[in-house]
Amino acid sequence: MAVSRETFLTLLLLSLLASAANGQLSTSFYDRTCPMLPGIVRSVMAQAVFQDRRMGASILRLFFHDCFVIGCDASVLLDDTQTFTGEKNANGNTNSLRGFEVIDAIKTLVEAACNATVSCADILALAARDGVVLLGGPTWLVPLGRRDARTASIFAANANLPLASSSLSDLISLFAGKGLDARDLTALSGAHTIGQAQCVNFRPHIYGDLNIDPSFAALHRQTCPAFGGDGNLAPLDLQTPVSFDNRYYQNLVAGRGLLHSDQELFNGGSQDSLVRLYNSSTLAFFTDFAAAMVKMGNISPLTGWPGEIRLSCRKCYRSSLCVMASLSNGLLSTVVVLSLMACMAQAQLSPSFYVTTCPNLQAIVASSMAQVVRQEPRMGASLLRLFFHDCFVNGCDASVLLDDTPSMIGEKNAVTNADSLRGYEVIDAIKSLVEAACRSTVSCADILALAARDGVALLGGPSWTVPLGRRDARTASIAAANADLPPVSDGLANLTARFAAKGLSLRDLTALCGAHTVGAARCANFRPHVYNDANVDPGFATLRKTTCPAAGGDATLAALDATSPTRFDVSYYRDLMARRGLLHSDQELFNGGPADELVRLYSTNGEAFNRDFAAAMVRMGSMSPLTGSAGEIRLNCRRAN
């Protein structure tokens, strides 16, 4: 059954909103103390899944195996100590659970942004959700506020984790003990639409059970002999092993469940009708799976004073003073630069460009941006704008960063840039760190592209894989900047033409303008709109006039999105629909023209906006880059070598 993702997400999010906060958990728990958290988790997970699509299933399984043992308290992440043997070597976990290094990498970035604030348990809950979404599955609101356990128990893990040999009655009983009903069991088992299993776990089913398709059994015997090969892997869903869909249930109906416990769900028992429903309706499966994940995430969380906030997800002392894990640069950079290994080269750019020559690059940029945005959230918007104003003038070549010289007047003092662009010192600081790690290797243009992406993610927006390999311009032109950068007075026709000249569509234009959900604008730029235009809400215009007089005060700032000025969300489009766009060029997107429908879509569908924005950023970032032997690698982003 084909499902409209937009329709599904709208219904699902509405249904979960009222019931998301169970116990003492709340979806808004970190809104004030760590607003960058969702963006950081999403960014690292996007990189991890891009490199290894199986990782989405691994993190989901890690969360399941955490929650089913005493509760969702990150106990599964703890290494063994002299005083306890933890859960990592329990029967259902040893040589099987994976993804610990991904959680470590997320935790390191979160600590840089919000020290001693976010639990490992909450990071794992968010990462599990994002892994599902990245593989095409549903999303849900994650209640937060868990604290971390100070200990773990191999005995509790052995007693509580379901086995591949479990019968349906055993499974129902085990789930009931966790407050989950048979419907939750059947929906959560659908997680086996992704991931793999070891031969030792499915051997008894393919050799000993009768309720299995003979050809399916014969196929898997080729990789899982009767003796030996215990660690050999097979996909739980042979058809689409890295897509989160309803094929798992199609397999069960056909007698092709890989594990004994899988096929028990469709074996003439109480769950047959539900399996048939999920087999025929992806929407029903996604809805029930998301609801069950919220329920499972609320199994016995530590909240309030119990437990602690670990600084290292792998260890904690009984004194409750956690110590920072000695995470090697090699391990951290491996995780943070996972996205570089993909093959999506545009022009002559490639995500893997610096894999061997500067493997720590993305870790350096991500860490620096996390610190900067934590100190001043507006800087995320400033770096994004700096990248836009670079790319639109002769391509993404870092020409906007060049200071004037006796022989050249650069772009910094162009009409739309003078006394307005900012963040140069952030790029300078990142460049210094990168040069210390990889001398004369990484361009300022690539640093700016990565910093813009990370700024968006840190403010709660989407992440994307950045094609790299740009080189830096040796010169800049104020005339080109004045000619190419769109003024705030542009109408929709002019905007569309300008973007089309850069190879960007109306959809790209409308999505990229969503960057104005963060940042601020000067009175000089929005005065004509609030004083002269008719398509502006009178109350909104009056409010803005109080800080932007008809004459004077040109540099006075106002938030482009007054609702959530430091959160990358869809409020900008809602403002446009209410005629509260701050700039004339903003409101032109919703003024009875061809962009109206896109504005309506983005105003209600954050995923559609995030997806289109990320895609448009990649396209914009690939405009006329200098590559190969063109340009140079500047040692100082402010001047040519």
N, C-alpha and C positions, 0 to 999 in steps of 0.2 A: 504493500500500500504506500503510495507516494505521500509524503507529509510536507506541508509548507513549514519550513523551519521558523519563519517569522511568526506564523500563527501559533505554532507549538510553544515557542519561547514566551510569547505574550501570555498565553493561558497558564503555562507552568509557573512563571514568575508570580503572576497574580495569585495563583492558588497557594503558593508557598509563603507569600509575604506575611500573611496573618499568623501563620503557625511556625515561623522560622525560629523564633526564640523559645526554646524549651529549656526547662530547668533554669539555670542562671546564665545561659548563653544568649548572645545577641548578635545579629548580623552587623550591627554598627559598633561593636565593641572597640575597634581600633580607629574609628573615624577621626578622633582627635589626637590620639597618642601615636599612631603610625599610619597615616593616610596613604602612604606609598606602598603598603604591604601587598595589596592585590596585584599591583603592577609588577612588583619585583618577582613575586611567585610566578605570575603568568609569563614574564620574560624568560626566566630560566627554564621553565617547563617547555616553552615553545622551542627553545634551543635544544633541550634534551630530546624532545620527541622528534624534532627535525633530523637529528643525528641518528637516533635509534627509536623507531616508531614503537618498538616493543616496550619502551620505557613507560609509556602511558599505562599499559597493563600492569607493569611491575610496581609503580607507585600506588595504583589502585589496590593491588593485592597487599601491599605493605600497610595501607590504611585499614583494610579489612582485618588483617592479622594483628594489628594493634588493638582495634576496638573490641575484638572478641575475647581478649585476655584481660580481664579486670575492668576494662573500659578504655576509651580513647584518650590515652595519657602519654603517648610517645614512649611507653616502656619498651616497645619492640626495637627502638633505636639504640638502647643502651648496650654498650660493650660489657662483657663479663668483668668482674672485679674480684679481689681477694675475698670479699664478703658475700657475693652472690653470683650464681650462674644465671644469666639472663635468658631471653627468649630466642635469640638468634640461632641457637643450636637445638631448638625443640624439633620434634619429629617432622612437623609440617613446614619447618623453616630452614633447616640446615642445608647448605649448598643449593638453596632454592630462592630465598628472598633476595632481592637486589634493589638498587636505587638509593642506597644509603648516601652515596657521594653526591647525588643530586640534592637531597635534603640538606646535606652539609653546605653545599654551595649557596643554596637559598638562604640558609640561616646566616651565613657569613655576610651576605649583602644586606639582609634585614638588620643584623646587629650594627652594621655601618650606618644605617639610616635611622634606626630606633633602638638604641642600646638597652638591653635587659628589659624588653617590653613585650615581645611576642613569643609565645610558647612554641616549642617544636611540634606539639600536638596540633596546634592550629595551622602551622605551616603544612603539615602532612595532610590535614583535611582539605585545605585549599589546593594543594598540589594534586591530590587525587581527583578533585572536581575538574581542574584544568586539563589534566591528562585525558579524561573522558571527552571533554569538549574538543580538544585538539585532534582526536581521532574520529570526530564526526558525531559524537553522542550528545545527550542533552546537557543543559546546564541547570544549576539550582543555586539558591541563596544558602551560603554556608554560615550557620550560627557559630559564633566565635566566643572566646573567653576561657578556653580550657587552660589548665596549668599542667606542668609536666611531673610525672612520677619520679620519685627519688630512687626507686628500686625496680627490679624486674624478676620474674620467676619462670624458670624452665618448666617447673612442675605445673604451674597454672596454664602455660601454653600447651603442654601435652594434654591437659585435661579438657581444654576449652575449644581447641581448633578442630573443625570438622575434617574427617578423613576422606580420601578418595574412595574408600571402601564403604562409606556410610550408606545405610538404607534410607528410604524416604522417611520412615517413622523416626529414625535416629536424627535425621536432619531437622524435621519439624520440631522435635523435642528440644534439640540444642538451640535452635533459633528462638523458640518460645521462652527458653531460659534467659534470653537476652532482651525480651520484650518485643520480639519480631514475630509476626504471624506467617502462615504458610504462603500468603501472597507476597510478603516481603522476601521470603526465601526464594520463591520462583523468579521474582524480578531481579534480585541481587545475583542469583546464579547466572543471569544473562551477562554478567561481567566476563564470562567465559566466551563471549563473542570475540574477544581479543586475547592475546597472550599465548603462552605455550605451557606444556606439561612434560615432565620427565617420564621416560619409559617405565621406570620403577612404579610410577603411579597409575599408568594405564595398562600395564601388562596383564594384570588379572582380568580386566574387562575384555580385552581383545582375544585372550586365550581361553578364558573360562566361562564367560557369560553367553547366554543364548539370545538375549534381547538386543542383538547387534546385527547390522547389515553385514553379510558374509564378505562382500567385496571390500567394504571399509575395514573390516578386521584384517583381511589378507594384506591390504595396502600397508597398514601400520605395523604388521609383523615384519615387513622388510627392514624397517629401521629400529624395531624393538624385538630382538630375538628372545626366545624362551629363557635363555640364560645369558647374563652379561649385558653390557650396554645400558646400565641403569640410568646414566645421565643423558642419554640421547633424547633430543627434544622433538616434539611434534606440535603443530598449532592446534589449539583447542577448537578453532573453527577453520576448517581446511579451505573454505571458499574465500573468505575475506578476513584473514587473520589480523590485519592491522586497521580495520574499519569497525567502528562501534555501530552495529546494526542489529537486525533481528535474525540473522542467519543462524545463530546458535539454536534458536527454537525450530527453525526449518530442519536443522540437523537432527534434533531430538525426534521429530515426527518421522524422519526417515530412518531412525535407528542408528544414527551416526554420532551420538554423543561420545566423546573420547574417554571420559571417566565413568566408572560405575555409578558414582554419585550423580553425575549429569543425567544419565539415561534413566535413573530412578524417577526423575520428574515426569517422564512420559513412559509409563510402564503399566497402564491399566489402573492407575491410582487416582487419588483425589486432585492431583494437579494437572491432569491431562487437558481439561477444558481451558485452563489458564495458559498452558503452553500453546494450545491451538489459537487462543486469542492473540498472544504475542506474535505468533507465527504469521498471522494475517494483518496485524495492526502495529506498525512501528510506533505510532502515537501512543497507544495504550502501554506498550513496553516502556518507552521513554518516560512517560508520566509516572508510572509506578516505580520505575528504577530510581528516578530523582527523589521521589517521596521517601522511598526506603533508605536511600543514602542519608537523607536528613535524619531519619529515625535512628539508623545505625550510628551516626555521628554523635548522637546524644546518649549513647550507652555509658552510664556512670562516669561522666567527666569530672575531673578535679577542678573545682572552681573556688573563688574566694581566697582563703588562706592555705588550704591544703596544697601539697606539692610545691612547685617552684617554677621559675622561668629559667631554664637552663641557658647558659651561654654557649655551650657545646651540646649538640644533640646526642653525642655518643657517651658522655660521662657526666657524673655529678657526685659530689661528696655528701656524706651523711650530714655534714654541718650545714648543708643547703647552699654552700658557696660553690657555684659551678665554675669551672675553669674553661678557658677558651681552648678548643681543640688545636693541636699542632697540625693544622691543615697545610700541607705543602703547596708551594706555588704551582707545582706541576699538576696536582689533583684539582685545585680550584680552577686553574685556567683551562684544564681539560673540560670541566663541566661548563664553564661560562662561555667557552668558544665552540660548544658543540655544533652550533648552527653553521659554522664555517665549512663543515664537511659536505654540505649539500652541493648539488650541481644545478644552479640556476643563474648561470652567467648571463648578464645582459651587456650588450656591446662587447667590450673586452674585460668586463668586470666579473668577479667570481667571489662567492663567500669564502672560498678556501685560499684566497690570495696570500694571506700572511701565516698560514698554518705552520710552515716550517721556519719562516724568517722572523716572525714576531708572535709566537703562540700566546703570549700573555696580554696582547693588545686589548681584547674585549674586557678582560678582567680589570685592567687598569682604568679604562674608560668607565665601566659600570661602577666601580668602587668610587671613583672621583665624583661622578654624577650623583651617586647616592648621598655623599656628604654635602655636596653643593645644594641639592634640592631640599635636603633636610634643614639646612640653614635658611634657605630662601626658596620656598616652593615656586615663586614666580620665575625663577631662573630656568625651570624646565620649559616654560613658554618662550623665554627669550632665546634659548639655544635653538628651539624649533624655528622661530622666526628668522634667526640668523642663517640657518640652512636654506630656508625658502628663498631669502633674498640673495643668497649666493647662487643657487641653481638657476634662478630666473634671469641671471645676467651672464650670458656666454657659457652657461653650463656650470656644473658642480665642480668648481676648480679652486675653491678657497680664495678667489680674488677679492671677496668682500672683506677678508681679514687684513689685507695689505694697507699699511699706512701710506700717506702721501709722501712723495719724494720731490726733489727739485725738478725732475723731468716727468712726473706723473701725478695727476690728481685722481685719486682712487674713488671707490664707491661709498666710503663711509660718510661723505658729506653730500651724497645725492639727496634729492628733495625728500624722499620717503625714509631716508636712513639717518639724516643728520639729527643729532641729539635724541635719537630714538633707539637705534640698534644697541644692544648690550650683550655682555657675556664673553667679550674678547679675552678677559683675564682668565676665564674658566678654560678656554681652549689653550691659552698659553700654559696654564698649570698642567693640563693633561699632556700637552706636547712635551714638556720638560720631563715628565715621568716616562713617557714613551721613548724619548731619546735616550734616557738612562738605561732603558731595558733593551732597546733595539736601535742602535745608532744609524741615522741616515736611511731609514727603511720605510717608515709610515708617513704618508702625506697628511698635511693639515686638512685636506678635503675629506679624507676618509675618517679622520678623527671627528670632524664636524658632523658627518653623516651618522656615525655611531652615537655621538653625544645627543643628537636630536632624537634618535630612536629611544635611547635610555631615559631621556627627560620625559617623554610621553608616557612610557611604561611606569615610571616612578610616580606619576600623577594619577595613575589608575587607568591609563589608556592601553591600547593594544601594543603588542610587540611584533616585530617582523625581522626576517633575515636580511641583512644589509649586504648587497653585492659590493665588493671592495676592489681596489686596484687603481683608484684615481690618482692622478699626479697633480701637482700644484701649478697654477698659472704664475708667470713671471711678471705680469703686469695687470693693471685694473683700469677701468674707465668710468668716470662719473657720467659721461654722456650716455654710455650704454645702460647704466643703471637708471638714469632718468627716463630713458626711452622704453625700457622693458618692464620695470616694476609697476604693477597696477596701482593707481592712486585710489584713495577712498571715495572719490567722486565718480568712479566708473559705474556705468549702468551694466545690466546683465549682458547686453549684446557685446559691449566692449570687453567685458571680462571673458565671455565665451570665446571671442576672437583671440584674445591674448593667450589664453590657455591652449586653444587649438594650435596656435603657432608654435607652441612648445610640445606638441604631440599629446596634449591632455584633453580629455573629453569633458562634456558637461558634468558627467557623473564624478570625474576626478575633481573638477572645480568645486562642486557642491560638497564633496567629502573633505577636501583639503581646507576649505573655509571653516570646517568644523574645528580646526585648530584654535579658532577664536572662542572655544569653550574654556580656554585658559588664557591668562595674560591680561594686560591693560592697554588702553589707548589714551592718547593725549587729547585734551580739550580742543586743540586746534584741528584735530582730525574729525571729531564728532560734532563740533559746533554747528556746521551747516545742516546736518541731519536733524538735530533736536530743535533747531530754531526755524528751519525753512521747509522741511519736507512734510507732506500730508500723511504719508503712510507710516506714522509713528503714534504709539499710544500716548494720549495727552498726559496722563499721569506720569508715565515714564519720562517724557520730554521735560516736564516740570521738575522732576527729581534731578535730572541731569543738569538743568539750567542753574540749580542752586550751587553747583561746584564749578560750572563752566559759564561765566558771564558772557554777554554778547561781545564784549571787548576786554582784552586782557586775560591773564591766566592761561595762556596757551599750553603750558607744560603740565597743567593739572591733570592727574590721571584718574581714570574710572575703569572699573572692571568691564571687560568685554562681555562677560557672563556674570551678572550680579548675584545669581543664585548660588553658584559653586565655582568661584573664580580660580581655585587652585585644584580642581578635580576635572580630569579629562572624561567628560560624560556627554550626554545628549541634551543638556539644558540649553545649549546655544540654539538648537533647532526649535525647541519649545519657545524660546524667546522670540525667534523669528515669527512663529505662528501667532504669537500674542502682540506682534508689531513692536517688539522691544529689542530689535537689533540695534547695536550702538552706532554702527557706521552706516552711511548711505549704501555702500557696496554690500554690506551684510544683508540689509533688508531687501535688496534687489533680488536675492535668491528666493524670497517668498513675497511676490508682488504681482500675482496673476500671470506668471510666466512659466516656461517649460521646466524650471527647477522645482516648482511647488510640490510635485508628487514625491520627489526625492527628499525634500525637507520633511514632508509628512511621514515618510518611511523612517527616516533616521530619528525623528522625534519620539517614536514609539519602539524602536528596535535598535538597541545599543549594539547588538552583535552585527547587524547589517552595516551600521556606521563604522564600527571598528574594523570590520573586514575590508570595506571599501577604502577607508582611510589608509590602512596599511598597504594595500595594493597600490594606491595612488602615490604614496610616499616612495615606494620602490621605483615606480615609473618616473617620478620627478627626479629621484636620485640618480637615474641613469641618463639624464639629459646631457648630451654633448660632453662627456667626461674626457679629460686628457688622459691618455693611456700610452703604454709602450714607452717610446723614447720622447714623447711630447712633454713639455713642461719640465718640472723638476720635483724633487723631494726637499722642501724647505726645511732648514734646521730651526728657523724662527718663523712662526706663522705670520708675523707682522711685516716681514721684508723678504725680498728675493735673496737667494744666496749670492 
